[in-house]
Amino acid sequence: MEVLRRSSVFAAEVMEVFDRSPTDKELVSQAKALCRDYINSRLVRAGVSWSKPEYHAPVPGGKLAEVSTILLRLGDELEYIRPNVYRNIARQLNISLHSETVVSDAFLAVAAQIFTAGITWGKVVSLYAVAAGLAVDCVRHAQPAMVHTIVDCLGEFVRKTLVTWLKRRGGWADITKCVVNTDPSLRSHWLVAAVCNFGHFLKAIFFVLLPER
């Protein structure tokens, strides 16, 4: 069975670029590393039975680890608010999980729809939640190799659509500013942006239906 793979050396290299202005390639590498973290967390939470991945978490105490923690925390809140949106993604899109092309096209179409009205951190979190939900579907349907496809697709989408926006904000570490308080009665600005975006996401669910292949 295919598994998620990332060496500790790679994790260290990804973390180090937070100390300077990151290049496009580095931002994409970080995006994919964060995606693996997010997916692994959701697979564990879902209790999906699969071979334990050769997996190394971000270096403890590093900035990449902090970004990953914040991303997962925001994702928890987003998924709690709209649980049905981020579950059974494949069924909502009416796609087969046996074709890499179908999975790639569906994910990229939904990703494009999420950012139709602009880019916010809320929408970025939504993108990761979609990727993880689709990955859980793939593993549950005995298609674990598709997890790599999803990670690669997210990286390609970041390269084409989000890199310039990320560079203007100094990189992925900017997401830590989204957590402005610990009072659950006061929502951070990322949440408002994400909720406003749900119309676009749900529209994608209905209009980006692909035939079974």
Disulfide bonds with the S-S distance in Angstrom:
none
